[in-house]
Amino acid sequence: MGGKKKKQQQNRPPKNSRDLFKSVREFTSKEKWDQFFAMRGSGDSFEWYADWPQLQSLLTKQLLSPPSLLPKTADEAPVTFGAGLLVILVPGCGNSKLSEHLYDDGFTGIINLDFSKVVINEMRKRNLTARPEMVWHVMDITDMQFDSKTMDVIIDKAGLDALMVDELRATEGSLYLADVKRILEAGGKYICFTLGESHVSDLLFSMFRFGWKMSVYTVPKEPSSKLQTFMVVVEKDICASVSMISSYMDAYSVGSHGNQARQFYEAVEKEQKVRLEYSSGSDTLYSLKDVGKNGNPHVLVEGRRIKLILGEPRGSTFYKGILIDAQKDSGPFKAYMAVLIVPYIRVDDWLFSSEEGQNLILAKSQACRLLIILLDSMNFWSSMEILKIELDHSLKQLIPNLSQNEVEIPFLTVNDRIWRKFNVKQVKSTVTGPIVVDEVIYSNLDKYNKDLDFLSESKDLDCESEHKELVFRRLTFERSPGVVQSEALLSSEETDPTAEPLTEENEVQKASKPRKVKKKGKQKRSYFRPSRRPDDAEGASRNERKVDHNYLALPYQNAIISGLMLISLHLKESSSTRGMVETVVIGLGGGLLPMFMKNWIPNLNIEVVDLDQVVLDVAKEHFGFKEDENLRVRVTDGIQFVTDKADSGAEGESTSKLDILIVDVDAPNIRSALACPAADFVEESFFQNAKNCLSKEGLFVIYLGSRSSTAKVPIYSSLKKVFGKSLVSLKLEEYCNEVIFALKNESPITEEDLSKACDKLERSLELVNHRWTKKVIKASKLIRPLI
């Protein structure tokens, strides 16, 4: 008992030294570590994780095995090394006995680093006589002062883990590993002992993905230890290829050590899938040397498209790029070359991952050559300044030789204009996957400026600074992070007391004479502006952050409202039908569209159909969605719902007919050319069922989100086959999307019909006096017959 307790005490610092570190961030404080080592004294040692008996066999075997990339001797005998010939670096050495044990086993060429002058002086004194060849330096491991390609082996025992003691230290970890990659010789090894926490393994795997061979091992441990230590070995290759990870992890160790070991094992499996995709034949990556072998990289080759690995000559950072040369007849051109930076979460979007999408970007850039840089987990944090510096060498080799003068290369970005973002909630659904609710403040509101007329209504607003004080709440699905499912403007009150919904009586009064409204004092909506840190989700009370259900932030939703109102007026010219309008919306999201419809078109009896109960729960909790007698939700499959409606209508159940059917759903596959809706909703069979479940004057509405003209052609064809000439469309040119409206009666809608309806709509809305009416009127004038 006594002996065991004494041994455990030797492997951890005394209580008074532990108390020095009052937060995880203090583990990166030089001053705290100086105090720590001073308190322990020169005769004491502190071992992170495993001791020498657990490490010796694994480590020495790695040190004595030759690099796999070096050629064998003439008679095919394996190359061997003398232990004393290796130059070994031990960064973040502390007062561990690891270097002493290695030295005593014959590895005498050891250089030790630590940023604590106290511990380096103590260790130098401790080893001066017994180990005279050992070298000790006071040095910051994120800025190591060694020439490139000077080390054979770097042994890191918990150095990376200590540097990244919390998830906010990714920058320090990246700087350290970049230096590791720089100073290792070709064939050199970086041997890292780590607990494999997710933020550490993510960085470790991504930074050693291109041009490195990696293997992972479990380290034997004492039964008393609760945590499993892993040894990750990476070997510097001479090319930028992607290799699969060689795993030698002990299944029993992984299975018997709970979440910590299992999570690292899962991280390795996840990285294997990433590497498999990179190394597959469909995604072959070439270096600039490979491009040079097939010709001069400065020469434009019409229509060429090639996937590249780019980076600094010394290979500390790599970037995945796609080089595209334009056709000569696709001009005129404004730039010889342009670079587009695509953020990590958008690289799988159809626009950036498909040839058709890339061609659209090339045409829009008006450049002879376009280089698309696809950021990944290895470099997603890089600023534009860092990107330009690290890509400078590669770009100089790729500039087309069309000008004798120095060429300026424009850098383009996929900019969502977000200034600040903070998470509100994340939940996981078995149907949709992870669902994220966040709140954002935009750096500018260009896409909203035409709509946010209220900005100029308040005298205390500075139009430029106030843009950064309007908060939008968003709903996104992790399966398609670049697509915002719902976006709501937050305000401090829930309803507008001066606004009136559209009713039949209102329309009659407004057509005859203006109504006099008795003023009870001016009431003004106050939009939520964070007076505290925006990321303080609890900084303002819940009552201060209510969703404004009288404002639709997404342009396509305003387009739907415009078409509903316009076509409803058109239909009233030939119908005197009164009563509730049976309406179904497939796709809930945050519930903003049906809530707006309920508030402003009160003769609608709305049923929303959505497949996911979790989405409904999120809409109620975070977007103020409320059900009542005229707004209900049915959790079921939208395709099956429409099919059942059509079948019941065919059997003569007239009461089941719908007056309006709206399809507002996303596509789960972000690589698809069709972002909205899912493919099943644009099949001809679905269109036919949709038509069959409509009443005689019924209206079918579908939001079509796609930049691909190729993808739209068969959809147009199916719609025309089913609905004939009763199709009109509102194209959202800036977003390359559109909303299509189709009448069941197949009566052609002419330009003259639309013009008359527009005039009537404008007259009916002119006294509503709300900001959204201007958008509706403007959008209604853009509706055209679908030719």
C-alpha positions in Angstrom: 0.0 0.0 0.0 2.7 2.5 1.1 4.9 1.7 -1.9 2.2 2.0 -4.4 1.0 5.3 -2.9 4.5 6.7 -3.0 4.9 5.8 -6.7 1.6 7.6 -7.6 2.7 10.7 -5.8 5.9 10.8 -7.9 3.9 10.9 -11.1 2.1 14.1 -10.2 3.0 17.5 -8.8 2.5 18.3 -5.1 -0.7 20.0 -4.3 0.8 23.5 -3.8 2.4 23.4 -7.3 -0.9 22.1 -8.9 -2.7 25.0 -7.4 -0.6 27.4 -9.5 -2.8 26.6 -12.6 -6.2 28.0 -11.8 -7.5 27.8 -15.4 -6.6 25.7 -18.4 -5.2 28.7 -20.2 -2.5 29.1 -17.6 -1.0 25.9 -18.8 0.5 27.9 -21.6 1.9 30.6 -19.3 5.7 30.7 -19.1 5.6 32.4 -15.7 3.4 29.7 -14.2 5.7 27.0 -15.5 8.8 28.8 -14.1 7.1 28.9 -10.7 6.0 25.2 -11.1 9.5 23.9 -11.8 11.1 26.1 -9.1 8.8 24.7 -6.5 9.6 21.1 -7.5 13.3 21.5 -7.4 16.1 19.9 -9.5 15.9 16.4 -8.0 12.3 15.9 -8.9 10.7 14.9 -12.3 7.2 15.0 -13.7 6.0 12.6 -16.4 3.0 13.3 -18.5 1.1 10.1 -19.3 3.3 7.0 -19.7 6.6 6.2 -18.0 9.8 4.8 -19.7 8.9 1.1 -19.2 5.7 1.6 -21.2 7.4 3.6 -23.9 10.8 2.0 -24.4 10.0 -0.9 -26.7 7.6 1.1 -29.0 9.8 4.2 -29.2 13.2 2.6 -29.7 11.8 0.3 -32.4 10.6 3.4 -34.3 13.9 5.2 -33.9 15.9 2.3 -35.2 13.7 1.4 -38.2 14.7 3.1 -41.5 12.4 5.5 -43.2 10.1 3.7 -45.7 10.9 6.1 -48.5 14.7 5.5 -48.6 16.0 3.0 -51.1 17.3 -0.3 -50.1 20.9 -1.3 -50.6 22.0 -3.0 -53.8 21.6 -6.5 -52.4 18.1 -5.6 -51.1 19.3 -5.7 -47.5 17.4 -3.2 -45.2 19.1 0.0 -44.3 20.0 0.2 -40.6 21.0 3.2 -38.4 23.2 3.7 -35.5 21.4 5.1 -32.5 24.1 7.7 -32.0 23.9 9.1 -35.5 20.3 10.4 -35.2 19.7 14.0 -34.5 16.7 14.0 -32.1 14.7 17.0 -30.9 12.6 16.9 -27.8 10.3 20.0 -27.7 8.6 20.9 -24.4 10.9 18.6 -22.5 10.1 19.9 -19.0 11.9 17.9 -16.3 10.9 14.5 -17.8 13.4 11.7 -17.7 12.6 10.7 -21.3 15.7 12.2 -22.8 17.9 10.7 -20.1 16.5 7.2 -20.8 17.0 7.7 -24.5 20.6 8.9 -24.0 21.4 5.9 -21.8 20.1 3.6 -24.5 22.6 5.0 -27.0 20.7 7.9 -28.6 23.1 10.6 -27.7 22.3 13.3 -30.3 19.5 14.8 -28.3 18.4 18.5 -28.3 16.0 19.5 -25.6 13.7 22.6 -25.7 11.5 24.3 -23.2 10.3 27.9 -22.8 11.0 27.8 -19.1 14.5 29.0 -18.3 14.2 27.6 -14.8 13.7 24.0 -15.9 16.3 24.2 -18.7 19.0 25.4 -16.2 18.0 22.7 -13.8 18.1 19.9 -16.4 21.4 21.1 -17.8 23.0 21.0 -14.4 21.5 17.6 -13.7 22.9 16.0 -16.8 26.2 17.9 -17.3 28.4 15.1 -16.0 26.5 12.0 -16.8 25.3 13.0 -20.2 27.7 15.7 -21.6 26.6 15.5 -25.2 23.0 16.4 -24.4 22.0 19.9 -25.6 19.5 22.2 -23.8 17.9 25.4 -25.2 15.4 27.9 -23.8 13.0 28.2 -26.8 9.4 28.7 -27.7 8.3 25.6 -29.6 5.9 27.7 -31.8 8.9 29.6 -33.1 11.8 27.1 -33.2 15.1 28.7 -34.4 16.5 25.9 -36.5 17.3 25.7 -40.2 14.9 23.7 -42.4 15.5 20.0 -42.8 17.9 19.6 -39.9 16.2 17.1 -37.6 16.0 13.3 -38.1 13.4 12.7 -35.3 11.1 14.9 -33.2 9.8 13.3 -30.1 6.8 15.1 -28.5 5.6 13.7 -25.2 2.4 15.7 -24.4 3.9 18.9 -25.9 1.1 19.3 -28.4 -1.6 18.4 -25.9 -0.2 21.0 -23.4 0.0 23.6 -26.1 -3.6 23.0 -27.1 -4.9 22.5 -23.6 -8.2 24.1 -24.7 -9.9 24.3 -28.0 -9.1 28.0 -28.5 -5.4 27.2 -29.0 -5.6 25.9 -32.6 -3.4 28.8 -33.8 -0.5 27.9 -31.5 -0.8 24.2 -32.3 -0.7 25.0 -36.1 2.4 27.2 -35.7 4.1 24.5 -33.8 3.3 21.7 -36.2 4.2 23.9 -39.2 7.7 24.3 -37.6 7.9 20.6 -37.0 7.2 20.0 -40.7 9.8 22.6 -41.8 12.7 21.4 -39.7 12.3 17.6 -40.3 14.6 16.0 -43.0 13.0 14.0 -45.8 12.3 10.6 -44.3 12.3 12.2 -40.8 9.8 11.2 -38.1 7.6 13.2 -35.8 6.6 10.9 -32.9 3.7 12.4 -30.8 2.5 10.9 -27.6 -1.1 12.2 -27.0 -4.4 11.5 -25.3 -6.0 12.2 -28.7 -8.6 14.7 -27.7 -10.8 15.7 -30.7 -9.4 19.2 -31.2 -5.9 17.8 -31.1 -6.5 14.9 -33.4 -8.4 17.1 -35.9 -5.4 19.4 -36.2 -2.8 16.6 -36.2 -4.5 14.5 -38.9 -5.2 17.5 -41.2 -1.8 19.0 -41.0 0.0 15.7 -41.8 -2.5 14.7 -44.5 -0.5 15.6 -47.7 3.0 14.3 -48.1 3.2 12.3 -44.9 2.9 8.6 -43.9 1.1 8.1 -40.6 0.7 5.2 -38.2 -1.0 5.1 -34.8 -0.4 2.8 -31.8 -1.8 2.3 -28.3 0.8 2.6 -25.5 0.9 -0.1 -22.8 -0.1 1.3 -19.5 -0.4 0.5 -15.8 -3.7 -0.9 -14.6 -4.1 2.1 -12.3 -4.2 4.6 -15.2 -7.6 5.8 -16.3 -6.5 7.4 -19.6 -5.1 5.7 -22.7 -2.0 7.2 -24.3 -1.5 6.9 -28.1 1.6 7.2 -30.2 1.2 8.9 -33.5 4.1 8.5 -35.9 4.3 10.6 -39.1 7.1 10.3 -41.6 8.0 13.0 -44.1 7.5 11.9 -47.7 9.1 13.4 -50.8 5.8 14.0 -52.6 2.4 15.5 -51.8 0.5 12.3 -52.0 -2.2 11.2 -49.5 -1.5 7.9 -47.7 -3.9 5.8 -45.6 -3.2 5.6 -41.9 -1.6 2.4 -40.6 -3.4 1.5 -37.4 -1.8 -0.7 -34.8 -4.2 0.2 -32.0 -5.0 -2.5 -29.5 -8.7 -3.3 -29.7 -8.9 -4.3 -26.0 -7.3 -1.0 -24.9 -9.7 1.0 -27.1 -12.7 -0.9 -25.9 -11.9 -0.9 -22.2 -11.2 2.8 -21.7 -14.5 4.5 -22.3 -15.2 7.6 -24.3 -11.6 8.9 -24.4 -10.2 6.0 -26.3 -13.3 5.3 -28.4 -13.4 8.9 -29.6 -9.8 8.8 -30.8 -10.5 5.5 -32.6 -13.6 7.1 -34.3 -11.5 10.1 -35.2 -9.0 7.8 -36.9 -11.8 6.1 -38.8 -13.2 9.4 -39.9 -9.8 10.6 -41.2 -9.4 7.3 -43.1 -12.6 8.1 -45.0 -11.3 11.6 -45.8 -8.0 10.2 -47.1 -9.7 7.5 -49.1 -11.7 10.2 -50.9 -8.5 12.2 -51.6 -6.5 9.2 -52.8 -9.3 7.7 -55.0 -8.9 7.8 -58.7 -11.8 10.2 -59.1 -9.9 12.8 -57.1 -6.3 12.6 -58.3 -4.3 15.6 -57.1 -1.2 16.9 -59.0 1.7 19.0 -57.9 3.0 21.9 -59.9 5.9 19.7 -60.9 3.3 17.3 -62.5 1.8 20.2 -64.4 5.2 21.2 -65.6 5.9 17.7 -67.0 2.9 18.1 -69.3 3.8 21.5 -70.5 4.6 25.0 -69.3 2.2 25.9 -66.5 2.2 29.6 -67.6 0.6 28.6 -70.9 -3.2 28.6 -71.1 -4.8 25.4 -72.4 -8.4 25.9 -73.5 -10.8 24.1 -71.3 -8.1 22.6 -69.0 -9.3 21.5 -65.6 -6.8 20.0 -63.1 -6.8 19.4 -59.4 -3.7 20.6 -57.6 -1.8 20.5 -54.3 -0.3 24.0 -53.6 1.7 25.5 -50.8 5.0 26.8 -49.7 8.2 25.3 -51.2 9.2 24.0 -47.7 5.9 22.2 -47.5 4.6 23.4 -44.1 1.1 24.0 -45.4 -0.8 22.5 -48.3 -3.9 23.8 -50.2 -6.2 21.9 -52.5 -6.9 23.8 -55.6 -8.7 23.4 -59.0 -7.2 25.2 -62.0 -9.5 26.0 -64.9 -8.6 27.7 -68.1 -11.3 29.4 -70.1 -12.2 28.9 -73.7 -11.0 31.7 -76.0 -14.5 32.5 -77.3 -15.9 32.9 -73.8 -14.5 36.4 -73.3 -14.2 39.3 -73.1 -11.9 39.0 -70.1 -11.1 41.5 -67.4 -8.3 39.6 -65.6 -5.5 37.3 -66.7 -6.1 35.2 -63.6 -8.3 35.2 -60.5 -8.3 33.2 -57.3 -11.5 32.1 -55.5 -11.3 31.1 -51.8 -14.0 28.7 -50.8 -14.6 28.2 -47.0 -14.4 24.8 -45.4 -18.2 24.4 -44.9 -19.0 25.2 -48.6 -16.5 23.0 -50.5 -19.0 20.3 -51.2 -21.7 22.6 -52.5 -22.7 21.9 -56.1 -21.5 25.3 -57.2 -17.9 24.5 -56.2 -17.7 20.7 -56.5 -19.2 20.2 -60.0 -17.8 21.1 -63.4 -20.9 23.0 -64.4 -20.8 25.1 -61.2 -17.1 25.8 -61.6 -17.7 26.9 -65.2 -20.4 29.4 -63.9 -17.8 30.8 -61.5 -15.2 31.1 -64.2 -17.6 33.0 -66.5 -18.6 35.3 -63.6 -15.0 36.0 -62.7 -14.2 37.2 -66.3 -10.7 35.7 -66.0 -8.7 33.8 -68.5 -7.6 31.4 -65.7 -9.4 30.7 -62.4 -7.8 29.0 -59.4 -10.4 27.7 -56.9 -8.8 27.1 -53.4 -10.9 24.7 -51.3 -10.1 25.2 -47.7 -10.2 22.2 -45.3 -9.8 21.5 -41.6 -6.0 22.0 -42.0 -6.3 25.7 -43.1 -9.8 26.9 -42.6 -8.7 29.4 -40.0 -6.2 31.2 -42.3 -6.8 34.9 -42.9 -6.7 36.3 -46.4 -3.2 37.8 -45.6 -1.8 34.4 -44.7 -3.4 32.8 -47.7 -1.8 35.3 -50.0 1.6 34.8 -48.5 1.5 31.0 -48.5 0.1 30.8 -52.0 2.5 33.5 -53.5 5.1 31.0 -54.7 2.6 28.8 -56.4 0.7 31.7 -58.0 3.9 33.0 -59.6 4.3 29.7 -61.4 0.7 29.8 -62.6 0.2 33.3 -63.9 -0.5 33.1 -67.7 2.3 34.5 -69.9 -0.1 36.9 -71.7 1.5 40.2 -70.4 5.0 41.5 -70.0 4.0 43.6 -67.1 3.4 42.5 -63.5 0.0 41.0 -63.2 -2.3 41.8 -60.3 -4.4 38.8 -59.2 -7.8 39.5 -57.7 -8.7 37.3 -54.8 -12.5 36.5 -54.6 -14.2 35.1 -51.6 -17.5 33.3 -50.8 -18.6 36.0 -48.4 -21.7 35.6 -46.2 -21.0 39.0 -44.8 -21.3 37.8 -41.2 -19.7 40.1 -38.7 -20.5 38.2 -35.6 -22.1 34.8 -35.0 -23.1 33.0 -31.8 -24.8 29.7 -31.3 -28.2 29.5 -29.6 -28.8 25.7 -29.7 -27.8 22.5 -31.5 -30.0 19.4 -31.5 -29.8 16.1 -33.3 -32.6 14.6 -35.2 -32.7 11.0 -36.4 -34.4 12.3 -39.6 -32.6 15.5 -40.5 -29.3 15.0 -38.5 -27.8 17.9 -36.5 -29.9 21.0 -36.5 -28.3 24.4 -35.6 -30.0 27.6 -34.4 -27.7 30.6 -34.4 -27.9 34.4 -34.3 -25.8 36.6 -36.6 -25.0 40.2 -37.1 -24.1 41.0 -40.7 -21.1 43.3 -41.6 -23.3 44.9 -44.2 -26.9 44.4 -45.3 -26.6 44.8 -49.0 -29.0 42.0 -49.6 -31.5 43.5 -47.2 -31.0 47.2 -47.8 -33.8 47.5 -50.3 -36.1 45.9 -47.8 -35.1 47.4 -44.5 -36.9 50.7 -44.9 -37.3 50.9 -41.1 -33.6 51.7 -40.9 -34.3 55.3 -41.9 -37.5 55.6 -39.8 -35.6 55.8 -36.5 -33.9 59.1 -35.8 -31.4 57.6 -33.5 -30.0 55.3 -36.1 -26.7 55.7 -37.8 -27.3 53.9 -41.1 -23.8 52.5 -41.3 -23.2 51.4 -37.7 -26.7 50.3 -37.2 -26.4 47.6 -39.8 -24.1 45.8 -37.3 -26.7 46.0 -34.6 -29.6 44.2 -36.2 -29.7 40.5 -35.2 -31.0 37.7 -37.4 -31.8 34.2 -36.0 -31.1 31.4 -38.5 -31.9 27.7 -38.8 -29.5 25.5 -40.6 -29.0 21.8 -41.1 -25.5 20.4 -40.7 -26.0 18.2 -43.8 -26.1 21.4 -45.9 -24.3 24.1 -43.8 -24.2 26.6 -46.6 -28.0 26.7 -47.0 -30.0 28.8 -44.5 -33.4 27.1 -44.0 -35.0 30.0 -42.2 -33.9 33.5 -41.2 -35.8 35.8 -38.9 -35.3 39.4 -37.8 -35.4 39.8 -34.0 -37.4 42.6 -32.5 -38.5 43.6 -29.0 -42.2 43.2 -29.6 -44.1 40.4 -31.2 -46.8 42.2 -33.2 -47.2 45.5 -34.9 -50.1 47.4 -33.3 -50.5 49.8 -36.2 -50.8 47.1 -38.9 -53.9 45.5 -40.2 -54.2 42.1 -41.9 -55.7 41.9 -45.3 -59.4 41.0 -45.3 -62.2 41.2 -47.8 -63.7 44.2 -45.9 -60.4 46.0 -45.9 -60.1 45.6 -49.6 -63.6 47.0 -50.3 -63.0 50.0 -48.0 -59.6 50.8 -49.6 -61.0 50.5 -53.1 -63.6 53.2 -52.3 -62.0 55.6 -50.0 -59.1 55.9 -47.5 -59.9 54.8 -43.9 -59.4 57.2 -41.1 -57.4 55.6 -38.3 -57.7 57.0 -34.8 -54.2 57.6 -33.5 -53.4 56.6 -30.0 -49.9 57.9 -30.0 -47.2 56.7 -32.2 -46.0 53.2 -31.5 -42.7 52.0 -33.0 -41.2 48.6 -33.3 -37.8 48.4 -31.7 -35.4 45.9 -33.3 -33.1 44.0 -31.0 -29.6 45.5 -30.9 -27.2 43.8 -28.5 -25.8 46.2 -26.0 -23.6 43.5 -24.5 -21.3 41.0 -26.0 -23.2 39.4 -29.0 -22.0 35.9 -27.9 -23.7 36.3 -24.5 -26.8 34.3 -25.4 -28.3 35.0 -21.9 -27.2 38.7 -21.9 -30.6 39.9 -22.9 -33.9 38.4 -21.6 -35.9 36.1 -23.8 -38.6 38.8 -24.0 -36.1 41.1 -25.7 -35.5 38.7 -28.5 -38.7 37.9 -30.3 -39.0 36.9 -33.9 -40.7 39.5 -36.1 -43.4 37.5 -37.9 -44.3 40.5 -40.1 -40.9 40.4 -41.9 -39.6 37.7 -44.3 -35.8 37.9 -44.7 -35.4 35.3 -47.4 -36.2 36.7 -50.9 -37.9 33.6 -52.2 -40.5 33.7 -49.4 -41.4 37.2 -50.4 -41.7 36.0 -53.9 -44.2 33.3 -52.8 -46.3 35.9 -51.0 -46.3 38.2 -54.1 -47.4 35.4 -56.4 -50.2 34.3 -53.9 -51.6 37.7 -53.7 -51.3 38.5 -57.4 -52.8 35.3 -58.7 -55.6 35.3 -56.0 -56.7 38.7 -57.4 -56.5 37.3 -60.9 -58.7 34.4 -60.0 -61.3 36.7 -58.3 -62.0 38.2 -61.6 -63.6 35.0 -62.7 -64.8 33.6 -59.4 -67.1 34.7 -56.6 -66.1 31.9 -54.2 -65.9 33.0 -50.6 -64.9 31.2 -47.4 -61.7 29.7 -46.1 -59.0 28.8 -48.5 -57.6 25.3 -47.8 -53.8 25.7 -47.9 -51.0 23.2 -47.4 -47.3 24.1 -47.0 -44.9 21.2 -47.4 -41.8 22.1 -45.4 -41.8 23.9 -42.0 -38.3 25.1 -41.3 -38.7 27.8 -38.7 -42.3 28.3 -39.6 -41.8 31.9 -40.7 -43.7 31.6 -44.0 -46.9 30.1 -42.7 -46.9 32.5 -39.7 -46.6 35.4 -42.1 -49.4 34.0 -44.2 -51.6 33.5 -41.2 -51.0 37.1 -40.0 -51.6 38.8 -43.4 -53.9 36.6 -45.3 -56.4 35.5 -42.6 -58.8 33.7 -44.9 -56.3 30.9 -45.2 -56.8 27.6 -43.4 -53.2 26.4 -43.3 -51.8 22.9 -42.7 -48.0 22.5 -42.6 -46.6 19.1 -43.5 -43.1 18.2 -42.3 -41.3 14.9 -41.8 -39.4 15.8 -38.7 -40.9 16.3 -35.2 -37.6 17.8 -34.0 -37.9 20.6 -36.6 -41.4 21.4 -35.3 -40.0 21.6 -31.7 -37.2 23.9 -32.8 -39.7 26.2 -34.7 -41.8 26.5 -31.6 -39.0 27.1 -29.1 -36.7 29.4 -31.1 -38.8 30.9 -33.9 -42.1 31.7 -32.1 -44.2 29.3 -34.2 -47.7 28.7 -32.8 -50.4 26.4 -33.9 -54.1 27.4 -33.7 -57.4 26.6 -35.4 -56.2 28.1 -38.7 -52.6 26.9 -38.6 -51.8 23.3 -37.8 -48.8 21.0 -38.4 -48.9 17.3 -39.5 -45.7 15.4 -39.0 -45.6 13.0 -42.0 -44.0 12.4 -45.3 -44.9 15.2 -47.8 -44.8 12.9 -50.9 -47.1 10.4 -49.3 -49.4 13.2 -48.0 -49.9 14.5 -51.6 -50.4 11.0 -53.0 -53.0 10.2 -50.4 -54.8 13.5 -51.1 -54.8 12.8 -54.8 -56.2 9.3 -54.3 -59.0 10.6 -52.0 -59.9 13.2 -54.6 -60.1 10.6 -57.3 -62.5 8.7 -55.1 -64.9 11.7 -55.1 -64.1 13.2 -51.7 -64.4 16.8 -52.8 -63.9 18.1 -49.2 -60.3 16.9 -49.3 -59.4 19.1 -52.2 -56.8 21.8 -51.7 -57.0 25.4 -52.9 -53.2 26.1 -52.5 -50.3 23.7 -52.3 -46.8 25.1 -51.6 -43.6 23.1 -51.8 -40.8 24.6 -49.7 -38.3 21.9 -48.9 -34.5 21.5 -49.3 -32.5 18.8 -51.0 -30.4 16.8 -48.6 -27.6 16.3 -51.1 -25.5 19.5 -51.3 -23.6 18.0 -54.3 -26.8 18.0 -56.3 -27.4 20.7 -58.9 -30.8 21.1 -57.4 -30.6 22.8 -54.0 -34.4 23.0 -53.5 -36.5 20.9 -53.5 -35.5 17.2 -53.1 -35.5 15.2 -56.3 -38.8 13.4 -55.5 -40.7 16.7 -55.5 -39.8 17.4 -59.2 -40.8 14.1 -60.6 -43.7 14.2 -63.2 -45.6 11.7 -61.0 -45.5 14.1 -58.1 -46.7 17.1 -60.2 -49.6 15.0 -61.4 -50.6 14.0 -57.9 -50.3 17.7 -56.8 -52.6 18.7 -59.6 -55.1 16.0 -58.8 -55.4 17.1 -55.2 -56.2 20.7 -56.1 -59.6 22.2 -56.3 -61.0 23.5 -59.7 -59.2 26.9 -59.3 -56.4 25.5 -57.2 -52.9 26.9 -57.2 -49.6 24.9 -57.0 -46.4 26.7 -55.9 -42.9 25.3 -55.8 -39.6 27.0 -54.9 -36.9 25.9 -57.3 -33.4 26.6 -56.2 -30.7 25.8 -58.7 -28.0 27.6 -60.6 -27.9 24.9 -63.2 -29.8 25.4 -66.4 -29.3 21.8 -67.3 -31.0 20.7 -64.1 -34.0 23.0 -64.7 -34.8 21.9 -68.3 -36.5 18.5 -67.4 -38.4 20.1 -64.5 -39.8 22.8 -66.8 -40.8 20.0 -69.3 -42.6 18.0 -66.7 -44.4 21.0 -65.3 -45.7 22.0 -68.8 -46.7 18.5 -69.5 -48.9 18.4 -66.4 -50.1 22.0 -66.0 -50.1 23.1 -69.7 -49.8 26.9 -70.2 -51.0 28.0 -66.8 -47.5 28.5 -65.5 -45.9 31.7 -64.3 -42.5 32.3 -62.7 -40.8 34.9 -60.5 -37.1 34.6 -61.1 -34.7 35.8 -58.4 -31.9 36.7 -60.7 -29.3 37.5 -58.1 -29.8 34.1 -56.5 -30.4 32.2 -59.7 -33.5 30.7 -58.2 -37.2 31.0 -58.9 -40.7 30.4 -57.6 -43.1 28.8 -60.1 -46.9 29.1 -59.9 -49.2 26.7 -61.7 -53.0 26.8 -62.0 -55.0 23.5 -62.2 -57.5 24.9 -64.7 -54.7 25.2 -67.3 -56.1 28.6 -68.5 -53.2 30.6 -70.0 -52.1 33.6 -68.0 -51.1 36.4 -70.3 -48.9 39.4 -69.8 -52.0 41.6 -69.9 -53.7 39.4 -67.2 -50.6 39.9 -65.0 -50.5 43.6 -65.6 -54.1 44.1 -64.6 -53.7 42.0 -61.5 -50.6 44.0 -60.6 -52.5 47.3 -60.8 -55.3 45.9 -58.6 -52.8 44.5 -56.1 -51.0 47.9 -55.8 -54.3 49.7 -55.2 -55.4 47.2 -52.6 -52.1 47.4 -50.7 -51.4 51.1 -50.8 -53.1 51.8 -47.5 -51.9 48.8 -45.6 -48.8 50.9 -44.8 -46.3 48.2 -43.9 -42.8 47.7 -45.1 -43.5 44.3 -46.7 -46.1 45.7 -49.1 -43.5 47.6 -51.2 -41.6 44.3 -51.7 -44.7 42.5 -52.7 -45.7 45.1 -55.2 -42.2 45.3 -56.7 -41.9 41.5 -56.9 -45.3 41.1 -58.4 -44.3 43.2 -61.4 -41.5 40.7 -62.1 -43.8 37.7 -62.5 -43.9 36.4 -66.1 -45.5 33.5 -68.0 -43.1 30.5 -68.0 -42.3 30.1 -71.7 
